[in-house]
Amino acid sequence: MTLHSLESGALPVTGSPWTSRLIPCFVGILLTLLICADTVAQFGGGGGFGGRREFKPKIQDGDRVALIGGTFIEREQQYGYFELALNLALPETNFTLRNLGWSGDTVTGISRARFGNQQEAWSHLTKSLDLVNPTIIFVAYGTNEAFRGQEGLEEFKANYTKLLDELEKRTKRIVLIKPLPMENLGPPLPNPEEYNANVELYGEAIKQLAYDRGHSTMGMNDAFSKYKPTLKSEPEHLTDNGMHLTEFGYWYLAPKMVESVAPWTWFNEVPRKAVAANPLKPHDKVFVRLPYPPAPGEEAPKSIQFAIHFYQEGKAILKGTGDSPDVEATTEQWGRGVDIPATAIYAKTKQLHQAILRKNQLFFDRFRPQNETYLYLFRKHEQGNNAVEIPQFDPLIEEQDKKIFELKQPVTFDVKFEEAAK
């Protein structure tokens, strides 16, 4: 039978906190994504991250996504795991993402003042938004403001309201990210109990603002606070100083962030279906969606287990891609699951990740060029003529956008079925 619109779920990720076996199955006219019980227990319906629900805003073709906030947002571009997970979850959606984060920033945009005052900081923030012209905006503030506790809460809400007024001039599709608590790393670092109580207070204020204005919220506090390493190779903590996530921390939280805005189908949607209408052709195609990468520093699995269920008895050959060999087995063996090479599949995920990081660097150089004092500020009379070169980054960035969309497409396998002799 010819299988149309075939997709698979995630491939196994060695060493991840949710390590499990996810087996894509093709059942005659059905494509069923099988998820092992331990994955379902961890992600299905509990803790605010599992279950089946409508996510908003829905990211669509042509969307321009912007991230604004402080250090949490700025450092994400260095690792790129949120953007990677978002693209893996939406392989057929052609969107772009721009990171407008600025370390140490507050909801007033004060870190963007450079050598100026609050008015200049606000102007820089609004011009940055004009540069990106976003259709969806993720906002992450409150981490720094929470240090003021109850005393600063009303001012924070007023400033956040002003920011939302400005953002809503551009789009109504806004996601407010609640601040993360501080990790307790023990002495000599301070006990974060008081600060974390403030984070909870500010997070609730953000949630109420989102509710009042019809926006979405994203919260990762539960997953962050309950993290425990499950393997010896996993670090004990998600931050390097209690506040700032490590690369592993971003890798760990990225899928949970994506679940708030996109269908993380590898974990949440069971089953996936495909329609089959015609007799089996010599080479039907199977599309395997790219997997999330293994934890930083860990090697990708060499193989994955793949299951295909047939109504007829016989044998089937999964044709290899690139340097991967063909895999042949009886229909009975395919039904139980057969190991197939995964090196080429994980290599494509790595290429996608690298393209995202390259795009992030190019946009950073466009958005925050070196020596901007000479290009735009009080010394522009010396070298301001060079500012005309900055927009020349745009085609380079767009080139990487196209590459990202091409690389995130599922890997295609041919399946040849031979019916058993009667």
N, C-alpha and C positions, 0 to 999 in steps of 0.2 A: 504494500500500500504506500502511496505517496504521502509523506508527512509534510504538512504545510505549517509555516510559522513555528518551527521547532525552537525551543529554548531549553536551556538547562539551568539548574541552580548552581550554588557555589561548589567549588571544588574544595577538598579538605585543606585546611591551613595548619601546618604543623607548628605546634608550640603556641598557638593563640589561646586566649582565655576560654574561647568557645570551641576548642578543638573537638571535632566530631567528623563523622563520615556522612557526607551529603551526596546522595546518589541520584543522578538524573535517570529517569526511567521512561522508556517509550513503549507503550502498551497498545500495540495495534493501532487503534484510532485515538488513543489517549497518550499524552505526555504527562507523567506524574513526577513531581519533585518529591523525593523521599527525604525526610528529615529524621534523624535519630532522636530517640527519646530525651537524651541528655540535652540536646540543643533546644528542643521544644520546651523543656522544663526551664531552661535558663532564659529564653527569649520570648516564649509564647504567652502573652497575656499578663505577665506579672511585672511589677516594678515600673510600669509606665512606658516600657520599651517594646513589648510584644503586642500580639493581638492583631486583628484585622480592623482597620478603620480608614476613614478618608483623611488623608493628610492635606494640609493646606499651608502655604499656597502650592499648587501643583506647578512644577517646573515644566515649561513647554518649549517647543522649537522656537528659536529666536530670542529667548529670554536672555537678559543681561543681568547677571547676579553680582551684587556688590556686598562685601563684608566691611563693616566699619566697627571700630572699637579700639581697645588699648593693646597691651602686650600679648594677651591671649590670641587676638586676631593677627597681629603683625607677625608673630612667630609661626603661625600656621603656614604662611607662604614658604617658610624655610623648609618645612617637611612635606606639606602638600597632601596629607592623608585625608582630610575632609573632602577636598576637591576630588581626589582620586576615588574615594568611596562613593561620592555623589555621581561621578561619571560611570562607575561600574554598575550602580543601581539603575541608571538611566542610559543604557547604551544606544538607544535609538533616538534620544532627544538631543538636538543640536543647540546647546546653550554656551554662553561664555561666563567666566567668573573673574572678577577683579578684586584684589585685596587692598583696601584703603586703611588698614590698621596702622596705628601709630603708638609705639610703646610709651607707657606712662600716661596715656590720654584719659580724659574724663568726658562725661556727657556734654560738657561745654566745648569740647575740642581744644582745650587750652594747650596741649602739647604741640599743636600745629602752628602756634604763634611764631615760632622761631625767634626772631629778635624783636617781635612786635608785642602788641597787647591782645586782650581778649577779643576785640573787634576784628583784628587781623586773623586771629585763630579761627574765628567763625567764618570769615570770608574764605580762608583757605579750605575749610571743610566743604563749604557749599560749592566752591569752584571744582573741587575734586569730584563731587557728585555730578556736576555738570559734565566733567570729562568722561565719566563712565556712562552717564544717562541710564541708570539702572531701572529694570522693571521689577526686580525683587531685591530687597535689602535685608541683610542679617545684621542686627545691632547687638553689640556686646559691651555694655558698660555696667558699672556698679562695683567692680573689684576694688578700685581705689577709693571711691566714695564711701564704701562700707566701713572704712577706718573711722569715720566720724560718728558712726553709730546713730542712735535715735536723734541726736542733736541736729544732724545734717540731713535727715530723711526728707523733710518737707521741701528743702531747697533742691535736693536731688530730684524729687518728683516734678517740681516746677521746671527745672532745667531739661529733664527728659521730655516733658510735655512740649517745650519749645522745640526740641530736636525733632520730635515726631511731627509737629506742625510743618517743619521745613521738609522733612522726608516725604510727607504725604502730598506735597506739591508735585512730586515726581512719580509716586506710585502708592497704591493702597496695600500692596502685597509686601508686608513687612513681618519679619520674625524677630522677636525680642529674646535674646539669650540671657538667661539668668547667670549671675557670677558663680564661679566654683568656690567651694570652701577651701580653707587652707589645710594642707596635710600636716599632721603632727609628726615631725621628724625627731622630736626629742631635743634635749639640751645639746648645744647652747642656744638653739633656736627657741623662740618664745612659744608658750602654750597657746594654741589658736582658738581655745574654747570661746573666749569673748568675741573675737573677730568672727568666728563662724556663726555665732548667734546673730550678729549684725548682717552677715551675708544672707541668712534666712529671712531677716526682716526686709532687706532690700530686694531680695528675690520675690517676695510676696507683693511688694509694691510694684515691681515690674509686671508681675502676672496680672495684677489688677488694672494697670495701665493698658496692657494688651487687651484684656477683656472689654474694658470700657470703649476702646477704639476699634475693636473688631480685628485685632491682629493675633498672630500665633505666638506661642512661647516655646522655648526650648530649654529644658533643664536636664543636666547630667549629674546633679549632686548625688543622687542615690547610687548610681553606678560608680561614681568617683570615690565616694566614701566607703563603699563595700568591697572595693578592689582588694583581692588577695592573690599573690602569685600562686599558680597551680603547678608550675614546673620549675626546676632548678635554674633553668636558663632565664627565667623572667625576673626582672628587678623587684626589689621589695617595695619601691615607691614609684609614683607616677610623676613626681616633680623633682627638681634638683635643689630647691630651697624652701619647699612647702607651698610656694605660690605658682611658680612657672613650670609648665609641663616639659618633660623631657621628650625626645623623639618617640620613645615607647609610649609615653602618656598620650601624645597626639594619635599615635597608631591605635591605641586601645580605645579611645573615646570616639574616633571618627565614625565608625559604623553606628554608634548610638546617636550621634548628632544627625546622621542621615535619616535614621528612622523617624525623626520628627517631621521631615519634609518630603520624603520620597518612599515609595514602597520598597523596602529592603527585602526583595522577593526571595533571597536565598534562605531567609529565616522565617518570614511571615506568611507567605502565600503558598498554601498547600491545598489542592494540587494546582499545577500549571497544566493547561490542556492545549492540544493541537488537533485540528480536524484532518482526517485522512479520507480520501474519496476514491482514489484510483488504484488499480493494481500496482503492486510493487514494481518499480523500475529498476534497471540494473544498478544504478547508483543514486540512491536517495540521499539527501543532505541532512546532516544533523548540525545544529548550531549550538556551540557550547559557550556560554557567557564567561567572561574572564573572571578569575577568582581574586579576592582580596589577598594581598601579599602576606607572606609570613612576617613574624615580628622582626624588627630591625636587627641585623646581624645574624639571623638564622637563615639556613638554606631552604629553598623551596623543595617540596616533595618531588621525587623523581617519577612517581606514578600516582594515579588516582583510581578508584574503583568505579566502574561504569556499568550500569545494568540496562539491558534492552529486553523487553518482553515481547515475544511473538506468539500469535495464535497457531501458526504452522510449525511443524518440526523441520529441522534442517540445520544449516550453519550460516553464519553471517561474518563478513569481514569488515572491520572498521579501517578505512584507508587512512594511512598516516599523513601528517602535514609536515612539510619541511624535512628535517632529518629524522622524524619519528617513523618507526616501522609500522607496517600493517599489523593488525591484531585480528586473529581468526579464532573463533570458538563456536561450539554448537549452540543452538538456541537455548538448550537447557542450561549451559554454562553462562550464557549472557544473562539469563534470568536471575541467576544467583549473584552475578556481578563479576566482572573481569577487570584485571589491572591493565590500564593503558598508560602510555608515556605522557607525562605532564610537563616536561621541561619546556617545550615550545610554547605551551599555554601560559606558564608563569613568566616566561621571557617576554611575552607580549605585554603582560601587566607591568613588568619592570620598564619597558619602553614607554608605555603610557605615563607612568609615574615620572620618568625623566623628562618627557615633553612638558608635563605640567610644571615641574620645577624650573625648566628653561623659560617657559612663558612667564612665570612669576618673577624671575630675575629681570627679564626684559621690561615688564610692566613697572617694576619697582624703579628701574633706572629712568623710565619715562615719567612716572608719578613723582619721584623724589630724586631728581638728578644730582650728581655730585657737583659741588661748587655752585650751588644755586644762588649763593650770595653774589657771585659774579654774573650769573645769568639773569636773575630776576630782582635782586634786592639792592642794598645800598651801594654795591660796587659794580652794578651793571653798566655804569659808564665806561668801565675798563674792558669788559669782555661780553657785554650784553648782546653783541651781534651774533654770538654763537648760539643763542637761544633758538634760532631757527632750525637747528639740528635736532632738537628734542622730539618734534613730531615725526621724525624719520624712524623712530622706534615703532610707530604704529603698524606699518606693513610687516615688520618682523614678528610682532605680537600676533597679528592676524594669521600669519603663516603657522605659528604654533597652535593656534586655535583649530585650524583645519586639520593639523596633524593629530591633535588630541581626539577629535571626532573620528578620524579614520582608524586610529589605533584601538579605540575602545569597542569596536565592533566585535561581535562574537567570532570565535574560531570555527571554521567550517570543516566538517568531516563528511566523507562519502561513506555510505553503508551499502554493501552489496549482500543481498540475501539469496541463498540457494535453498529451495525447498527440498526436503528429503524425498528420495525415490519411493514410490508407492508400489 
